[in-house]
């Protein structure tokens, strides 16, 4: 892919991330960046700023972004594609932000994705947003445990409603080994031809059996079938990177985040 084509692709994905954030969070355009906040959740991945197109790096403007977080009881944090704003990381670090995330961003299309295949013991099913409560609770529980959370977590009706809103026209996928749900992933409905796969994980005792590879391929094909022309995701580590590359994903950029150290307790906030 040419340099100009790669740059165009990166800009397209960054805009998709902006559009998705605006659809699910409260948004404040502050010129240099737009702040996206969840009024009901203080988790860092639910509250972040994305730089705007062609906005010059300015320390005063970045200070105003930090103030917008603090005035709403949130820790200042940026999350963006590094190649879309290459001068921003150094400017953020100079202001005291610390790097938190450095994840390869990978893409695939119908021309590159591998045919779906799964071990004989594996069954894979994609569930729509109106799936029954028990199914969505199973997806959320596997996601919780797969990423190091607690076993037997409690998920409220509000948690299920937020999950349904996030999925929209997308799917929540479950992977079962010999009938037992052990893996999951999800994606929102495609937007402007793009679709991000997220939350792909397998319970620790079932890793290394080809379940995540089969699940990722099935999800990618499903997203393409539902109207995406390009599917993207981020890799948490080298093992995940190898899985996604086997499916046909190619590395094109890097998703990064920078957060201000927590110097105060961050509280619930009812929004404006």
TORDO-129371 format. One line per field, with one value per residue (C-alpha): residue number from 1; x, y, z; residue in three letters. Coordinates in steps of 0.2 Angstrom, whole numbers, plus 5000, padded with zeros to 4 digits. Layout:
<sites>
romi = c(NUM|...)
xx = c(X|...)
yy = c(Y|...)
zz = c(Z|...)
vexvex = c(ALA|...)
</sites>
This chain:
<sites>
romi = c(1|2|3|4|5|6|7|8|9|10|11|12|13|14|15|16|17|18|19|20|21|22|23|24|25|26|27|28|29|30|31|32|33|34|35|36|37|38|39|40|41|42|43|44|45|46|47|48|49|50|51|52|53|54|55|56|57|58|59|60|61|62|63|64|65|66|67|68|69|70|71|72|73|74|75|76|77|78|79|80|81|82|83|84|85|86|87|88|89|90|91|92|93|94|95|96|97|98|99|100|101|102|103|104|105|106|107|108|109|110|111|112|113|114|115|116|117|118|119|120|121|122|123|124|125|126|127|128|129|130|131|132|133|134|135|136|137|138|139|140|141|142|143|144|145|146|147|148|149|150|151|152|153|154|155|156|157|158|159|160|161|162|163|164|165|166|167|168|169|170|171|172|173|174|175|176|177|178|179|180|181|182|183|184|185|186|187|188|189|190|191|192|193|194|195|196|197|198|199|200|201|202|203|204|205|206|207|208|209|210|211|212|213|214|215|216|217|218|219|220|221|222|223|224|225|226|227|228|229|230|231|232|233|234|235|236|237|238|239|240|241|242|243|244|245|246|247|248|249|250|251|252|253|254|255|256|257|258|259|260|261|262|263|264|265|266|267|268|269|270|271|272)
xx = c(5000|5007|5011|4996|4984|4990|4988|4970|4966|4973|4962|4947|4949|4952|4936|4927|4933|4927|4910|4908|4913|4901|4887|4890|4897|4894|4906|4914|4923|4937|4946|4962|4953|4935|4932|4921|4915|4903|4893|4890|4907|4924|4934|4948|4943|4926|4933|4946|4950|4953|4963|4954|4959|4974|4973|4991|4999|4997|5000|4987|4974|4979|4978|4960|4956|4963|4952|4937|4940|4944|4928|4918|4927|4937|4956|4963|4966|4970|4967|4971|4980|4998|5001|4986|4994|5013|5018|5005|5014|5029|5018|5007|5022|5030|5013|5015|5004|5011|5010|4997|4993|5003|4993|4996|4981|4977|4965|4958|4945|4936|4952|4963|4953|4955|4941|4932|4937|4936|4942|4929|4925|4922|4905|4903|4887|4884|4870|4861|4858|4841|4848|4841|4848|4857|4866|4873|4877|4888|4897|4900|4906|4918|4925|4927|4937|4946|4954|4959|4943|4933|4924|4905|4903|4886|4879|4864|4850|4858|4874|4864|4855|4872|4878|4863|4865|4884|4880|4867|4866|4881|4884|4890|4899|4902|4914|4910|4922|4912|4897|4904|4905|4924|4927|4919|4920|4909|4907|4895|4886|4897|4898|4903|4910|4921|4919|4929|4931|4933|4933|4940|4946|4947|4946|4964|4961|4956|4969|4981|4967|4963|4947|4952|4958|4941|4931|4941|4938|4920|4917|4927|4917|4901|4905|4909|4893|4884|4891|4909|4922|4936|4937|4950|4955|4970|4981|4985|5001|5012|5001|4985|4995|5000|4982|4975|4989|4984|4966|4972|4974|4989|4997|4994|4996|4997|4983|4990|4984|4991|4984|4987|4992|4978|4980|4963|4948|4937|4919|4903|4896|4878|4882|4877)
yy = c(5000|5017|5030|5041|5026|5022|5039|5040|5024|5030|5046|5035|5024|5039|5047|5031|5031|5049|5044|5029|5039|5053|5040|5033|5047|5065|5076|5093|5100|5111|5115|5105|5090|5083|5076|5061|5056|5043|5052|5036|5027|5033|5019|5027|5018|5026|5044|5051|5065|5062|5076|5085|5086|5096|5105|5112|5107|5121|5119|5132|5123|5106|5114|5118|5100|5094|5107|5100|5083|5090|5101|5085|5074|5064|5060|5069|5056|5055|5040|5041|5034|5040|5041|5053|5065|5062|5078|5075|5062|5073|5088|5077|5070|5088|5092|5077|5064|5047|5034|5020|5011|5006|4994|4988|4992|4979|4979|4966|4966|4952|4951|4946|4938|4919|4907|4903|4886|4879|4864|4850|4854|4872|4880|4899|4909|4928|4935|4951|4965|4958|4942|4936|4942|4926|4926|4944|4940|4925|4936|4950|4937|4929|4946|4950|4934|4934|4951|4947|4952|4943|4926|4927|4946|4953|4962|4973|4977|4993|4984|4974|4989|4998|4982|4982|5000|4998|4983|4992|4982|4972|4955|4948|4932|4917|4903|4886|4871|4855|4865|4876|4895|4899|4914|4930|4945|4959|4973|4987|4988|4994|5013|5021|5004|5002|4990|4987|4970|4972|4962|4946|4934|4916|4910|4905|4887|4885|4896|4888|4877|4888|4895|4914|4911|4903|4916|4931|4924|4921|4939|4947|4937|4942|4961|4960|4952|4965|4979|4983|4984|4985|4977|4983|4979|4981|4968|4968|4958|4948|4932|4941|4949|4932|4926|4941|4939|4921|4927|4939|4956|4967|4980|4998|5009|5011|5015|5025|5033|5045|5049|5062|5054|5052|5066|5066|5054|5053|5053|5049|5063|5066|5075|5092)
zz = c(5000|4995|5008|5003|5003|5021|5027|5019|5028|5045|5043|5039|5054|5066|5059|5062|5080|5083|5075|5087|5102|5098|5096|5113|5124|5128|5117|5118|5103|5110|5094|5096|5102|5106|5123|5125|5142|5149|5163|5172|5171|5177|5168|5158|5142|5144|5145|5133|5120|5102|5092|5078|5060|5057|5074|5078|5094|5107|5126|5131|5121|5128|5145|5141|5137|5154|5162|5153|5161|5178|5179|5175|5188|5175|5173|5158|5145|5126|5115|5096|5081|5083|5064|5063|5075|5076|5085|5099|5110|5114|5118|5130|5139|5141|5150|5162|5153|5154|5140|5144|5128|5113|5103|5085|5074|5061|5046|5034|5020|5010|4999|5014|5027|5029|5026|5043|5050|5068|5077|5078|5097|5093|5090|5086|5086|5084|5094|5090|5102|5106|5112|5129|5145|5150|5133|5135|5153|5147|5135|5148|5161|5148|5144|5162|5166|5149|5153|5171|5180|5193|5192|5194|5192|5194|5178|5181|5169|5166|5160|5148|5141|5138|5130|5118|5114|5110|5099|5089|5072|5077|5085|5102|5098|5109|5106|5114|5117|5118|5122|5136|5132|5134|5122|5116|5106|5099|5086|5083|5067|5052|5050|5034|5028|5043|5058|5073|5082|5101|5117|5109|5123|5128|5146|5152|5153|5135|5126|5113|5105|5090|5097|5096|5078|5073|5082|5075|5057|5060|5067|5052|5039|5049|5049|5030|5027|5037|5026|5031|5017|5030|5047|5060|5078|5090|5097|5116|5114|5103|5105|5099|5085|5078|5079|5070|5056|5054|5050|5037|5047|5042|5053|5047|5062|5081|5094|5109|5124|5136|5154|5167|5183|5195|5208|5215|5217|5201|5206|5197|5187|5181|5165|5158)
vexvex = c(UNK|UNK|UNK|UNK|UNK|UNK|UNK|UNK|UNK|UNK|UNK|UNK|UNK|UNK|UNK|UNK|UNK|UNK|UNK|UNK|UNK|UNK|UNK|UNK|UNK|UNK|UNK|UNK|UNK|UNK|UNK|UNK|UNK|UNK|UNK|UNK|UNK|UNK|UNK|UNK|UNK|UNK|UNK|UNK|UNK|UNK|UNK|UNK|UNK|UNK|UNK|UNK|UNK|UNK|UNK|UNK|UNK|UNK|UNK|UNK|UNK|UNK|UNK|UNK|UNK|UNK|UNK|UNK|UNK|UNK|UNK|UNK|UNK|UNK|UNK|UNK|UNK|UNK|UNK|UNK|UNK|UNK|UNK|UNK|UNK|UNK|UNK|UNK|UNK|UNK|UNK|UNK|UNK|UNK|UNK|UNK|UNK|UNK|UNK|UNK|UNK|UNK|UNK|UNK|UNK|UNK|UNK|UNK|UNK|UNK|UNK|UNK|UNK|UNK|UNK|UNK|UNK|UNK|UNK|UNK|UNK|UNK|UNK|UNK|UNK|UNK|UNK|UNK|UNK|UNK|UNK|UNK|UNK|UNK|UNK|UNK|UNK|UNK|UNK|UNK|UNK|UNK|UNK|UNK|UNK|UNK|UNK|UNK|UNK|UNK|UNK|UNK|UNK|UNK|UNK|UNK|UNK|UNK|UNK|UNK|UNK|UNK|UNK|UNK|UNK|UNK|UNK|UNK|UNK|UNK|UNK|UNK|UNK|UNK|UNK|UNK|UNK|UNK|UNK|UNK|UNK|UNK|UNK|UNK|UNK|UNK|UNK|UNK|UNK|UNK|UNK|UNK|UNK|UNK|UNK|UNK|UNK|UNK|UNK|UNK|UNK|UNK|UNK|UNK|UNK|UNK|UNK|UNK|UNK|UNK|UNK|UNK|UNK|UNK|UNK|UNK|UNK|UNK|UNK|UNK|UNK|UNK|UNK|UNK|UNK|UNK|UNK|UNK|UNK|UNK|UNK|UNK|UNK|UNK|UNK|UNK|UNK|UNK|UNK|UNK|UNK|UNK|UNK|UNK|UNK|UNK|UNK|UNK|UNK|UNK|UNK|UNK|UNK|UNK|UNK|UNK|UNK|UNK|UNK|UNK|UNK|UNK|UNK|UNK|UNK|UNK|UNK|UNK|UNK|UNK|UNK|UNK)
</sites>
